[in-house]
Amino acid sequence: MGTVTAFFGSLVFDDRVMKATLSAKVYASLKKTIDEGTELDISVANAVATAMKDWAISKGATHFTHWFQPLTGITAEKHDSFITPSPDGGVIMEFSGKELIKGEPDASSFPSGGLRATFEARGYTAWDPTSYAFIKGKTLCIPTAFCSYSGHALDKKTPLLRSMEALNKQALRILHLFGNESVKRVTSSVGPEQEYFLVTKEMYEQRPDLRFTGRTLFGAKPPKGQEMDDHYFGVIKPRVAAYMEELNDELWKLGILAKTEHNEVAPAQHELAPIYTTTNIATDHNQLTMEIMQKVAAKHGLVCLLHEKPFAGVNGSGKHNNWSIATDAGQNLLSPGATPYENAQFLLFLCAVIKAVDDYQDLLRISVATAGNDHRLGANEAPPAVVSIFLGDELNAVLEAIETDSPYKGAEKTQMKLGVDVLPKFNRDTTDRNRTSPFAFTGNKFEFRMLGSSNSIACANIMLNSAVAQSLKIYADRLEGAEDFETALHEMIQKTIKDHKHIIFNGNGYDESWIKEATEKRGLLNLRTTPDAVPHILDKKNVEMLTSHGVFTEAEIRSRYEITLENYCKTVVIEANTMVDMAKTQIAPAIESYAADVAKAAAAKKALDAALACSYEIGLVRKLSALTDRIATRAEELEGALLLLDKAKDIGAEAAMIRDSVLAKMGELRVVCDEAETLTAKSYWPFPTYADLLFSVK
């Protein structure tokens, strides 16, 4: 393979390749489009397409595809070859600027949430030049946006790009007020930490629940789980190390900045973290990362589980979204500065985030809402469903001093009048990390910890970018018309702290007393489930904010409501049907077979000695018989709850019925089946147990 520096990005049509293959004029024009968003000339597109095709063919590619992210949560692609018939009966390899810029995949089978009728099949993909093309297998993949014939966004990339532009527009207004006229662009950056489980493919194939739903629907607690804390950061097992090594190689070839790998808390659980990069590219990279993790696992006889809660009783998997904002000159706007004005600017952007998280806590919760993630949030392994912000003691003390116009002890009792008196230089990471906080400041970025491991990070960053853009807009509107900038700045920061300090919490988010305090005293939202959270996307304040910045149209917002709840319902219904099938066709027959053999053994003992009581065997048979009856009853009750869903008047009502009835029935069926597992001989149990799955990879 050679050194990492030699092959890193070797399958990416990146800036290095563009410089080498494009003329100076074409390169300059394309860079202007990428950096400043100017319109792409068709002659430039043709030149880029030719260079891209030639480069891809030299790497062994025969096809190209517009690679996009529909509302399924995964990526999509339709492959076309480069071949074009030639007059002599052969073929030539062609790829035009028109083919690069736009594609027309069939859109009829992708979720639309009512944005188009099923028979309206036409959809368009549009090249996103800000994200580099790459080669996967023998196919040139061109990152694109995806929209309907009428122009509605049918994907996650389009609103993400819109939200980034909204943030850029409002942040530039603020920076210009501070005299930073040379800044041309502000972008958000993300580094998503990815947690996952590895199990052997052989055992995975024997578990219908894993194959159909990605998680185990049954499973008694093993004798040992994560109680000893011996897996976290432990020595990586040889088979896992070999997997990680190949995974790194594949990611690095695609220019993905995979940086950190380690064992996580639960047995068989691991984590991969990248260096953070521009949000749009980070989103593309994370989608690729999840795909490649699963492909590489298959080559090693493993299966990579990305479900948020594949095993009950041990930690599930999240995806921490490390978010920051920076200028095109490389200045991190969430990094404290060395001068009063730099710190005043930092505090204003910090307050914009605080205000955004408080004003739109419901949108942040919605952005991570899935059936799988509902199992994690608030389960003492992940942040609670209540959104709050952790700032740390020092920064919290600074804000308290500003709020009250009182001396700050860390700055020799300097009055906190922004831009007039000397502000302290804030040190990074002066406090411990709070792993129970949903939204924690970690020195020069915020770590949004509520995302589930299978989530696209696009959703969370769309809402975060948009909400912060709204805060900055309110600030810019006020400051641009102020007679005294410094006084208005001080008053605005002070008001933000007073109005939104209830969202700041530096304590233990797992503590039940915090949930009570948050909801009863502070008035924060506790949207525990997806059906609780998602309807809030239609709230007037949310619709007005998202449409005012051009991130979504009203129709697109409504479609996201429909699709998110539809996905929730379909997911749980598939899980419930799988449970019924496994209980009836595998678990109950296994128990009955074991009970019959135990009864035969008792009869054989009696035949040898009529005086033997055989109390153990008789008692066990009775317990097993009673359990099979209870399993049959619980399975019928679950089936009945599923049948009632047909009576739901709309998707919201169906989701509520699932939350209130179906999930409870699923839990009841699981309890009796898991109890039966503890009484049934292992050789009779129809699929691998938790002990097998969690400790099988060596």
C-alpha positions in Angstrom: 0.0 0.0 0.0 2.9 2.4 0.8 2.8 5.3 3.1 -0.4 7.0 4.1 0.7 10.3 2.6 1.3 8.6 -0.7 -2.1 7.1 -1.1 -4.3 9.5 0.9 -7.1 10.8 -1.3 -5.8 8.8 -4.3 -9.5 8.0 -5.3 -10.6 11.7 -5.0 -10.8 14.3 -7.7 -9.5 16.8 -5.2 -7.8 20.2 -5.4 -4.4 18.5 -6.2 -5.9 16.6 -9.1 -7.8 19.7 -10.4 -4.6 21.8 -10.4 -2.8 19.1 -12.3 -5.4 18.4 -14.9 -7.2 21.7 -15.5 -6.0 24.8 -17.3 -5.2 27.8 -15.0 -8.2 29.6 -16.3 -10.7 26.7 -15.8 -9.2 26.0 -12.4 -9.6 29.6 -11.2 -13.2 29.7 -12.4 -14.1 26.5 -10.7 -12.4 27.6 -7.5 -14.4 30.8 -7.6 -17.6 28.7 -7.9 -16.5 26.5 -5.0 -15.3 29.2 -2.7 -17.8 32.0 -3.5 -20.8 30.3 -4.9 -20.6 32.0 -8.3 -22.5 30.4 -11.3 -20.6 27.7 -13.2 -20.0 28.4 -16.9 -20.9 25.5 -19.2 -17.5 25.7 -21.0 -15.9 25.3 -17.6 -18.2 22.4 -16.8 -17.2 20.7 -20.1 -13.5 21.1 -19.3 -13.9 19.7 -15.8 -16.0 16.8 -17.1 -13.4 15.8 -19.6 -10.6 16.0 -17.0 -12.7 14.1 -14.5 -13.5 11.3 -16.9 -9.9 10.9 -18.0 -8.7 10.8 -14.4 -11.4 8.3 -13.5 -10.7 6.0 -16.4 -7.0 6.1 -15.5 -8.0 4.7 -12.1 -10.0 1.9 -13.7 -13.5 3.5 -13.6 -16.0 2.5 -16.4 -19.1 4.2 -15.1 -20.3 7.4 -13.4 -23.1 8.1 -11.0 -24.7 11.1 -9.4 -24.4 10.2 -5.8 -27.1 11.7 -3.6 -28.8 11.5 -0.2 -32.6 11.0 -0.5 -34.9 11.1 2.5 -34.3 7.4 3.2 -31.3 8.2 5.5 -28.9 6.3 3.2 -27.3 7.2 -0.2 -28.5 6.5 -3.7 -26.8 6.0 -7.0 -27.7 5.1 -10.6 -24.7 4.0 -12.7 -24.1 5.0 -16.4 -21.1 3.9 -18.4 -18.9 6.3 -20.2 -19.3 4.5 -23.5 -20.8 6.1 -26.5 -21.2 4.4 -29.9 -18.7 5.3 -32.6 -19.4 5.2 -36.4 -17.1 2.3 -36.9 -19.2 0.0 -34.6 -17.0 0.5 -31.6 -17.3 2.8 -28.7 -15.6 5.9 -27.4 -15.5 7.1 -23.8 -17.3 10.4 -23.3 -18.6 12.5 -20.4 -20.0 16.0 -21.0 -20.4 19.0 -18.8 -24.2 18.6 -19.1 -23.9 15.0 -17.7 -21.7 16.3 -14.9 -24.0 19.2 -13.9 -27.4 17.4 -14.1 -28.9 13.9 -14.0 -32.5 12.7 -14.2 -33.0 9.6 -11.9 -36.5 8.2 -11.4 -37.8 9.9 -8.3 -41.1 7.9 -8.0 -39.9 5.4 -5.4 -38.1 7.8 -3.0 -39.9 9.2 0.0 -41.5 12.6 -0.7 -43.9 13.2 2.1 -46.6 14.4 -0.3 -44.3 16.7 -2.3 -45.3 14.8 -5.5 -47.7 12.1 -6.6 -46.3 8.6 -7.1 -46.9 8.8 -10.9 -44.8 12.0 -11.1 -41.5 10.2 -11.6 -39.2 12.9 -12.8 -36.4 14.0 -10.5 -33.2 15.9 -10.9 -29.7 15.6 -9.5 -27.5 18.7 -9.5 -23.7 18.6 -9.1 -22.4 20.0 -5.8 -18.9 21.3 -6.7 -18.1 22.0 -3.1 -17.8 18.3 -2.4 -15.1 16.4 -4.4 -16.0 13.6 -6.7 -14.5 10.2 -5.8 -14.2 6.6 -7.2 -15.9 3.7 -5.5 -15.2 0.4 -7.1 -15.2 1.1 -10.9 -17.6 4.0 -10.6 -17.0 7.8 -10.5 -19.3 9.2 -7.8 -20.3 12.8 -8.2 -21.9 14.3 -5.1 -25.2 15.9 -6.0 -28.4 17.5 -4.7 -31.7 15.9 -5.5 -35.0 17.7 -6.2 -38.4 17.0 -7.8 -39.6 18.3 -11.1 -41.3 21.2 -9.3 -38.0 22.1 -7.5 -38.8 20.8 -4.1 -35.8 19.3 -2.2 -36.1 15.6 -2.0 -32.8 15.1 -0.2 -30.8 16.1 2.9 -28.0 17.9 1.0 -30.0 20.7 -0.5 -31.4 22.1 2.8 -28.0 21.5 4.4 -26.3 23.7 1.7 -29.1 26.3 2.2 -28.6 26.3 6.0 -24.8 26.8 5.5 -25.5 29.8 3.2 -28.0 31.3 5.7 -25.3 31.0 8.5 -22.7 32.5 6.2 -24.9 35.5 5.3 -25.8 36.4 8.9 -22.3 35.7 10.3 -20.7 38.0 7.7 -23.0 40.8 8.8 -21.8 40.4 12.4 -18.1 40.2 11.4 -18.4 43.4 9.2 -19.8 45.2 12.3 -16.6 44.2 14.1 -14.5 45.6 11.3 -13.6 42.3 9.7 -14.3 43.4 6.1 -11.7 41.1 4.5 -13.7 37.9 5.5 -15.5 36.6 2.4 -17.1 33.4 3.8 -18.1 31.8 7.1 -18.6 28.0 7.2 -19.6 25.6 9.8 -17.4 22.6 10.4 -18.1 19.2 11.9 -16.3 16.1 13.2 -18.8 13.3 13.8 -17.6 10.5 16.2 -19.1 7.2 15.0 -19.9 4.4 17.4 -20.7 0.8 16.2 -20.8 -2.9 17.1 -19.0 -5.8 15.5 -20.4 -9.3 15.6 -19.6 -12.4 13.6 -21.4 -12.9 10.3 -22.2 -16.5 11.1 -24.1 -15.6 14.3 -25.7 -12.5 12.7 -27.2 -14.8 10.0 -28.9 -16.9 12.6 -30.7 -13.9 14.1 -33.8 -12.9 12.1 -34.2 -9.8 14.3 -30.7 -8.5 13.5 -31.1 -9.3 9.8 -34.5 -7.6 9.5 -34.3 -4.7 12.0 -30.6 -4.2 12.9 -31.2 -4.9 16.6 -31.9 -7.8 18.8 -35.6 -8.0 19.8 -35.0 -10.9 22.3 -32.1 -11.7 24.5 -31.6 -12.6 28.2 -28.9 -10.7 30.0 -25.5 -12.5 29.9 -23.6 -13.3 33.1 -21.1 -10.5 32.2 -21.8 -7.3 30.3 -20.0 -4.0 30.7 -20.0 -4.0 34.5 -16.2 -4.3 34.8 -15.4 -1.4 32.5 -12.7 -3.6 31.0 -13.6 -3.1 27.4 -13.5 0.7 27.2 -10.1 1.8 25.7 -9.0 -1.8 26.2 -6.5 -3.7 24.1 -8.0 -4.0 20.6 -8.5 -7.7 19.6 -6.5 -9.0 16.6 -9.5 -9.6 14.4 -10.9 -6.1 15.2 -7.5 -4.5 14.7 -7.2 -6.1 11.2 -10.7 -4.7 10.4 -9.8 -1.3 11.6 -6.5 -1.3 9.7 -8.3 -2.1 6.4 -11.1 0.4 7.2 -8.6 3.2 7.7 -6.9 2.4 4.4 -10.2 2.5 2.5 -11.3 5.7 4.2 -7.9 7.4 3.6 -8.0 6.5 -0.1 -11.3 8.5 -0.2 -9.8 11.4 1.6 -11.8 10.8 4.7 -9.8 12.0 7.7 -10.2 9.0 10.0 -8.1 9.8 13.1 -9.0 8.0 16.2 -10.2 4.4 16.9 -10.8 2.6 20.2 -13.0 0.1 22.1 -16.1 1.7 23.5 -17.9 0.9 26.8 -20.0 -2.1 25.8 -18.5 -5.5 24.8 -18.1 -5.7 21.0 -18.6 -1.9 20.7 -16.0 0.5 19.1 -15.6 4.1 17.9 -14.1 5.9 14.9 -13.6 9.6 15.0 -12.4 11.9 12.1 -10.7 15.3 12.0 -13.5 17.8 11.5 -14.0 19.5 8.2 -16.6 21.6 6.3 -20.1 20.4 7.3 -21.2 19.6 3.7 -18.1 17.4 3.1 -18.2 16.0 6.6 -21.8 14.8 5.9 -20.8 13.2 2.7 -17.8 11.6 4.4 -19.9 10.2 7.3 -22.4 8.6 4.8 -19.4 7.0 3.1 -17.9 6.0 6.3 -21.0 4.0 7.4 -21.2 2.3 4.1 -17.5 1.3 4.0 -17.6 0.2 7.6 -20.2 -2.4 6.7 -18.4 -3.5 3.4 -15.1 -4.0 5.1 -16.7 -5.9 8.0 -18.1 -8.4 5.5 -14.6 -9.0 4.1 -13.5 -10.0 7.6 -16.5 -12.3 8.3 -18.0 -9.7 10.5 -21.2 -7.5 10.5 -21.0 -3.9 11.5 -24.2 -2.9 13.5 -25.0 0.8 13.3 -28.3 0.6 15.1 -28.6 2.9 18.1 -29.6 0.0 20.5 -28.6 -3.4 19.1 -28.5 -5.0 22.6 -30.6 -4.3 25.6 -28.8 -3.9 28.9 -25.5 -2.5 27.5 -24.8 0.9 26.1 -26.1 1.8 22.7 -24.3 3.7 20.0 -24.4 7.4 19.3 -22.7 9.9 17.0 -21.2 13.0 18.6 -21.5 16.0 16.3 -18.6 18.3 17.1 -19.7 21.7 15.5 -17.9 24.9 15.1 -17.9 28.0 12.7 -14.8 29.6 11.1 -13.9 32.2 8.5 -12.2 31.6 5.2 -9.1 32.9 6.8 -9.2 30.1 9.3 -10.4 32.0 12.4 -12.5 29.8 14.7 -15.4 32.1 15.8 -16.0 29.9 18.9 -12.4 30.2 20.0 -11.7 32.9 22.7 -9.3 35.6 21.6 -6.4 37.6 23.0 -7.9 41.2 22.7 -11.0 42.8 24.2 -12.6 43.0 20.7 -11.8 39.4 19.8 -13.4 38.3 23.1 -16.4 40.5 22.6 -16.9 38.9 19.2 -16.4 35.4 20.6 -19.0 36.1 23.4 -21.5 37.4 20.8 -21.2 34.2 18.7 -21.3 32.1 21.9 -24.5 33.9 22.9 -25.9 33.3 19.5 -25.5 29.6 20.0 -27.0 29.7 23.5 -30.0 31.6 22.2 -30.4 29.3 19.2 -30.3 26.1 21.3 -32.9 27.6 23.7 -35.2 29.0 21.1 -35.1 25.9 18.9 -34.5 23.1 21.4 -37.5 21.3 19.8 -35.9 21.4 16.3 -32.6 20.0 17.7 -34.6 17.2 19.4 -36.5 16.5 16.1 -33.3 16.4 14.2 -32.2 13.2 16.1 -35.6 11.6 16.4 -35.8 8.0 15.2 -37.3 4.8 16.6 -33.8 3.5 17.3 -32.6 6.6 19.0 -35.6 6.7 21.3 -34.1 3.7 23.1 -30.9 5.6 24.0 -32.0 9.1 25.0 -32.5 9.4 28.7 -31.3 5.8 29.3 -28.3 6.7 31.5 -25.9 6.0 28.7 -26.7 9.0 26.5 -27.9 12.5 27.1 -31.5 12.9 28.3 -34.2 13.9 25.8 -34.1 17.4 27.5 -31.8 19.7 25.6 -29.4 21.8 27.8 -26.0 23.4 27.3 -22.8 22.8 29.3 -20.3 25.6 29.4 -18.0 24.8 32.2 -17.3 26.7 35.4 -15.0 29.5 34.1 -17.1 30.5 31.1 -20.2 30.3 33.2 -18.6 32.6 35.7 -17.8 35.1 32.9 -21.4 35.1 31.7 -22.7 35.6 35.3 -20.4 38.6 35.7 -21.6 40.1 32.4 -25.3 39.5 33.4 -24.9 41.3 36.8 -22.3 43.9 35.7 -20.2 42.6 38.6 -16.4 42.0 38.8 -15.0 38.8 37.3 -12.7 37.2 39.7 -10.5 35.7 37.0 -9.6 39.1 35.6 -8.5 41.0 38.7 -12.0 42.3 39.4 -12.3 44.0 36.0 -15.8 45.3 35.2 -17.3 43.3 32.3 -18.1 46.2 29.9 -17.6 44.7 26.5 -15.1 46.4 24.3 -14.3 49.1 26.8 -12.6 47.4 29.8 -10.2 44.5 29.4 -11.8 41.1 29.1 -10.0 38.0 30.4 -8.3 35.7 27.9 -10.3 32.5 28.2 -8.3 29.3 28.3 -9.5 26.3 26.4 -10.6 23.1 28.2 -10.4 24.6 31.7 -13.1 22.3 32.9 -13.8 18.6 32.7 -16.0 17.3 29.8 -19.6 16.6 30.8 -20.6 13.4 29.0 -24.1 13.7 30.3 -24.8 17.0 28.5 -26.6 17.0 25.2 -24.8 20.1 24.0 -21.4 20.8 25.6 -18.9 23.5 24.9 -15.4 21.9 24.6 -13.0 24.8 24.2 -13.6 25.9 20.6 -16.6 23.9 19.5 -19.8 22.5 20.7 -20.4 18.7 21.0 -24.0 17.8 20.2 -24.2 14.4 21.7 -27.9 13.4 21.0 -27.4 12.0 17.5 -27.9 8.2 17.0 -25.3 6.1 15.4 -27.2 5.5 12.2 -28.4 9.1 11.8 -27.3 11.3 8.9 -25.6 14.2 10.4 -27.2 16.5 7.8 -30.5 16.8 9.8 -28.9 18.0 13.1 -26.6 20.5 11.3 -29.4 21.9 9.1 -31.3 22.8 12.3 -28.2 24.0 14.2 -27.0 26.2 11.3 -30.4 27.6 10.8 -31.1 28.4 14.4 -27.7 30.1 14.9 -28.3 32.1 11.7 -31.6 33.3 13.2 -29.8 34.5 16.4 -27.2 36.3 14.3 -29.8 37.9 12.2 -31.6 39.3 15.3 -28.2 40.6 16.6 -27.2 42.1 13.2 -30.6 43.9 12.8 -30.2 45.5 16.2 -26.5 46.4 16.0 -26.6 47.8 12.4 -29.1 50.4 13.6 -27.5 51.2 17.0 -26.2 54.7 17.7 -23.6 53.3 20.1 -22.3 49.9 18.9 -20.4 49.0 22.1 -23.3 49.9 24.4 -25.8 48.0 22.2 -23.4 45.0 22.1 -23.0 44.9 25.8 -26.8 45.2 26.4 -27.6 42.5 23.8 -25.1 40.0 25.3 -26.4 40.8 28.8 -30.0 40.4 27.7 -29.3 37.0 26.0 -27.7 35.7 29.1 -30.6 36.8 31.3 -33.2 35.5 28.9 -31.6 32.1 28.1 -29.5 31.1 31.1 -32.1 28.5 32.0 -30.8 26.3 29.2 -27.3 26.3 30.8 -26.7 23.3 33.1 -23.3 22.1 34.2 -24.5 19.2 36.4 -25.3 15.5 35.9 -27.8 15.1 33.1 -28.6 11.5 34.2 -29.9 12.6 37.6 -33.7 12.3 37.8 -33.8 15.5 39.9 -32.4 17.4 36.9 -35.3 16.3 34.6 -37.7 17.5 37.2 -35.9 20.8 37.6 -35.6 21.3 33.8 -39.3 20.8 33.1 -41.0 22.1 36.2 -38.7 25.0 37.2 -36.9 26.0 34.0 -39.7 25.3 31.5 -37.5 23.2 29.2 -39.0 20.7 26.8 -38.9 16.9 27.5 -39.8 15.3 24.2 -39.1 11.7 25.2 -40.2 10.0 22.0 -40.3 10.6 18.2 -44.1 11.0 18.2 -43.7 13.6 21.0 -41.1 15.6 19.2 -41.8 15.6 15.5 -45.2 17.5 15.5 -43.3 20.5 16.8 -41.6 21.0 13.4 -45.0 22.4 12.3 -45.1 25.0 15.1 -45.5 28.5 13.7 -42.2 29.8 15.1 -40.3 26.9 13.5 -41.9 27.2 10.1 -41.4 31.0 10.0 -37.7 30.7 11.0 -36.9 27.9 8.5 -38.7 29.5 5.6 -37.4 33.0 6.3 -33.9 31.8 5.8 -34.8 29.8 2.7 -33.8 26.5 4.3 -37.1 24.8 3.6 -40.4 25.7 2.0 -43.6 25.1 4.0 -44.3 22.1 1.8 -40.8 20.7 2.4 -41.3 21.1 6.2 -44.6 19.3 6.0 -43.0 16.5 4.0 -40.3 16.0 6.6 -43.0 15.7 9.3 -44.8 13.0 7.2 -41.6 11.1 6.3 -40.1 11.1 9.8 -43.3 9.7 11.4 -43.8 7.3 8.5 -40.3 5.9 9.0 -40.9 5.6 12.7 -44.1 3.7 12.2 -42.7 1.4 9.5 -39.6 0.6 11.7 -41.6 -0.4 14.7 -44.2 -2.4 12.7 -41.4 -4.4 11.1 -39.9 -5.0 14.5 -43.2 -6.1 15.9 -43.9 -8.5 13.1 -40.5 -9.9 13.4 -41.1 -10.5 17.1 -44.3 -12.3 16.5 -42.7 -14.5 13.8 -39.7 -15.4 15.9 -41.9 -16.1 18.9 -44.3 -18.4 17.0 -41.9 -20.2 14.7 -38.7 -20.4 16.6 -38.9 -19.7 20.3 -42.2 -21.5 21.2 -41.3 -24.6 19.2 -37.8 -24.7 20.8 -39.3 -24.5 24.3 -41.9 -27.2 23.5 -39.2 -29.5 22.1 -37.1 -29.1 25.2 -40.1 -29.5 27.5 -41.0 -32.7 25.7 -37.5 -34.1 26.1 -37.4 -33.2 29.7 -40.8 -35.0 30.2 -39.4 -38.1 28.4 -36.3 -38.0 30.7 -38.6 -38.0 33.7 -40.7 -40.9 32.3 -37.5 -42.9 31.7 -36.3 -42.2 35.3 -39.7 -43.3 36.6 -39.5 -46.5 34.5 -36.2 -47.3 36.2 -37.4 -46.5 39.7 -41.1 -45.9 40.4 -40.2 -44.3 43.7 -38.4 -41.3 42.1 -40.4 -38.1 42.4 -38.7 -36.4 39.4 -39.8 -33.1 41.0 -37.2 -31.1 39.1 -38.2 -32.3 35.7 -41.9 -32.0 36.5 -41.5 -28.5 37.8 -39.5 -27.4 34.8 -42.0 -28.9 32.4 -44.8 -27.0 34.1 -42.8 -23.7 34.0 -42.0 -24.2 30.3 -45.5 -25.1 29.5 -46.8 -22.0 31.3 -44.3 -19.9 29.4 -45.4 -21.2 26.0 -49.0 -20.3 26.9 -47.9 -16.8 27.9 -45.9 -16.4 24.8 -48.8 -17.4 22.6 -51.1 -14.9 24.5 -48.6 -12.0 24.3 -48.0 -12.7 20.6 -51.7 -12.6 19.9 -52.0 -9.3 21.9 -49.2 -7.8 19.9 -50.9 -8.9 16.7 -54.1 -7.3 17.8 -52.4 -4.0 18.6 -50.9 -4.0 15.1 -54.3 -4.6 13.5 -55.7 -1.6 15.3 -53.2 0.7 13.5 -55.3 0.4 10.3 -57.9 2.5 12.1 -55.6 5.5 12.7 -56.9 8.6 11.0 -53.4 9.9 10.0 -49.7 9.3 10.5 -49.6 11.3 13.7 -52.3 9.2 15.2 -50.7 5.9 14.1 -47.3 7.0 15.6 -49.1 7.8 18.9 -50.8 4.4 18.9 -47.4 2.7 18.4 -45.9 4.7 21.2 -48.7 4.0 23.6 -49.7 0.5 22.8 -47.5 -1.5 20.3 -44.2 -0.8 22.1 -45.7 -1.9 25.4 -47.0 -5.1 23.9 -43.6 -5.7 22.4 -42.0 -5.3 25.8 -44.4 -7.8 27.4 -43.7 -10.4 24.7 -39.9 -9.9 25.1 -40.1 -10.4 28.9 -41.6 -13.9 28.7 -39.4 -15.0 25.8 -36.3 -13.8 27.7 -37.4 -15.7 30.8 -37.9 -18.8 28.7 -34.3 -18.5 27.4 -32.9 -18.7 31.0 -34.8 -22.0 31.5 -34.2 -23.7 28.1 -31.1 -25.7 27.5 -28.7 -23.8 25.2 -28.6 -26.6 22.6 -32.3 -26.1 22.1 -32.3 -22.3 21.9 -32.9 -21.4 18.2 -30.3 -18.6 17.8 -27.1 -17.2 19.4 -27.5 -15.6 22.8 -26.2 -12.3 24.0 -23.2 -14.0 25.5 -22.4 -15.5 22.1 -22.9 -12.3 20.2 -21.0 -9.9 22.5 -18.0 -12.0 23.1 -17.5 -14.0 19.9 -15.1 -11.7 18.0 -11.5 -12.5 19.2 
